[in-house]
Amino acid sequence: MALRDELAVWLKDCSKIAILGIGNPLRGDDAVGMEIIKLLKGKVPRNVELLECETVPENFTREIKEFNPTHVLMIDAAQFEAEPGEPRLVPPENVLGMTLSTHALPLSLMAEVIKDSINAKVMILGVQPGRIEFGEGLTPELQKSSKRIANILISALNDFIK
């Protein structure tokens, strides 16, 4: 199923969504979540909160609780043996086979905290990185993929969140 179709199913009953961009801006493609958040700014409905979490999404728990979304989407680089830039929408309980980026708290645990505290639906949008060594900037494949993913998200959010 295409990413937009998967988002349509997941966003079916969404009234407010928090989107967390996660990653280390000093580790190449690991910053893909942060880049997508930047591309979304000013292009999504008002009931979408965009958070640039870098490597510490747990530091944004209070902001997420105060916003009280029905849905939370965490965007992060994830190793799942695909072509660089390939996105995959994954329920947090299914991330065991993936290596997620360089933050301390596992996203599956962060998702549990969110579910327990505000009863939101949580999903992870993993993007296969090409390079995560130290160095700033995304590879050309991830720059292109970030724009494509951001455009899919903008379209889905504007169509399905009222």
Legacy VTK file of the C-alpha trace (Angstrom):
# vtk DataFile Version 3.0
C-alpha trace
ASCII
DATASET POLYDATA
POINTS 162 float
0.000 0.000 0.000
1.288 3.472 -0.851
2.286 5.822 1.984
-0.566 8.257 1.272
-3.114 5.411 1.392
-1.669 4.126 4.678
-1.857 7.659 6.122
-5.477 8.011 4.961
-6.457 4.866 6.875
-4.541 5.891 10.000
-5.827 9.514 9.963
-9.468 8.462 9.475
-10.687 9.784 12.860
-7.958 12.360 13.518
-8.892 15.792 14.847
-5.447 16.940 16.099
-2.008 15.556 15.362
1.460 16.197 16.751
4.304 15.397 14.366
7.732 14.859 15.905
10.848 15.276 13.786
13.545 13.142 15.374
17.240 12.833 14.532
20.729 14.152 14.904
21.522 17.072 12.565
25.238 16.256 12.869
24.875 12.700 11.513
23.957 13.113 7.856
20.722 11.360 6.901
19.787 10.800 10.548
18.395 14.361 10.363
15.655 13.359 7.899
12.888 13.743 10.510
14.022 17.279 11.297
14.185 18.160 7.588
10.648 16.935 6.945
9.325 19.055 9.844
11.012 22.131 8.334
9.393 21.395 4.965
5.944 21.093 6.604
6.070 24.457 8.391
3.396 26.858 7.167
1.818 24.231 4.884
-0.353 22.194 7.254
-3.665 22.876 9.051
-3.711 24.728 12.396
-4.603 21.580 14.329
-1.211 20.074 13.420
1.629 20.704 15.873
5.143 20.354 14.449
7.952 19.626 16.909
11.675 19.579 16.099
12.789 17.105 18.755
16.310 16.328 17.513
17.634 13.412 19.628
15.431 14.023 22.696
11.740 13.500 21.856
11.117 12.681 25.521
11.792 16.363 26.342
8.617 17.282 24.423
6.238 15.077 26.408
4.725 18.049 28.277
4.092 19.980 25.055
2.460 16.932 23.488
0.224 16.416 26.558
-0.802 20.104 26.555
-1.669 19.971 22.839
-3.676 16.763 23.552
-3.647 15.284 20.030
-5.688 12.305 18.900
-2.699 11.138 16.823
1.092 11.389 17.114
3.455 10.729 14.209
7.159 10.279 14.959
9.450 10.721 11.939
12.922 9.240 12.213
15.669 7.563 10.214
15.335 3.785 10.454
17.467 0.932 9.160
15.218 -1.658 7.536
17.329 -2.800 4.593
15.612 -0.758 1.877
16.740 1.792 -0.696
17.902 5.104 0.822
14.942 7.444 1.225
12.275 4.731 1.297
9.593 5.556 3.880
7.756 2.987 5.978
4.807 3.637 8.298
5.213 1.330 11.289
3.199 0.820 14.486
5.529 1.298 17.492
5.022 -2.274 18.637
6.491 -3.480 15.303
9.855 -1.648 15.467
11.770 -4.588 16.940
13.364 -5.462 13.592
14.413 -1.872 12.886
17.344 0.130 14.093
16.127 3.640 14.792
18.341 6.671 15.051
20.726 7.939 17.676
18.460 9.024 20.537
18.583 7.513 24.001
14.953 6.573 24.664
13.564 3.898 22.301
10.651 5.240 20.241
8.554 2.226 21.233
8.877 3.324 24.883
8.137 6.948 23.969
5.026 5.736 22.129
3.889 3.835 25.227
4.305 6.964 27.365
2.199 8.955 24.889
-0.492 6.256 24.644
-0.692 5.924 28.430
-0.758 9.652 29.173
-3.069 11.016 26.465
-4.515 7.926 24.762
-3.383 9.069 21.302
-2.845 6.784 18.338
0.905 6.648 17.670
2.727 5.715 14.483
6.362 5.875 13.405
7.331 7.013 9.933
10.757 5.467 9.404
12.925 6.595 6.499
15.839 4.450 5.331
19.038 6.543 5.593
21.919 6.306 3.170
24.656 7.760 5.390
24.619 8.408 9.152
28.275 9.124 9.786
29.232 12.439 11.332
28.704 15.310 8.925
26.013 17.866 8.318
23.454 17.693 5.540
21.370 15.009 3.926
22.556 12.967 0.964
20.916 13.886 -2.380
18.663 10.791 -2.162
17.378 11.834 1.258
16.930 15.474 0.216
14.712 14.322 -2.648
12.884 11.804 -0.459
12.282 14.410 2.286
10.529 16.678 -0.211
8.441 13.800 -1.578
7.441 12.617 1.918
6.657 16.190 3.045
4.407 16.679 -0.011
2.574 13.416 0.735
2.090 14.492 4.362
0.900 17.987 3.367
-1.651 16.488 0.983
-2.868 13.866 3.474
-3.056 16.287 6.411
-4.976 18.883 4.400
-7.377 16.254 3.046
-8.032 14.213 6.176
-7.683 16.548 9.166
-10.540 18.959 9.601
LINES 1 163
162 0 1 2 3 4 5 6 7 8 9 10 11 12 13 14 15 16 17 18 19 20 21 22 23 24 25 26 27 28 29 30 31 32 33 34 35 36 37 38 39 40 41 42 43 44 45 46 47 48 49 50 51 52 53 54 55 56 57 58 59 60 61 62 63 64 65 66 67 68 69 70 71 72 73 74 75 76 77 78 79 80 81 82 83 84 85 86 87 88 89 90 91 92 93 94 95 96 97 98 99 100 101 102 103 104 105 106 107 108 109 110 111 112 113 114 115 116 117 118 119 120 121 122 123 124 125 126 127 128 129 130 131 132 133 134 135 136 137 138 139 140 141 142 143 144 145 146 147 148 149 150 151 152 153 154 155 156 157 158 159 160 161
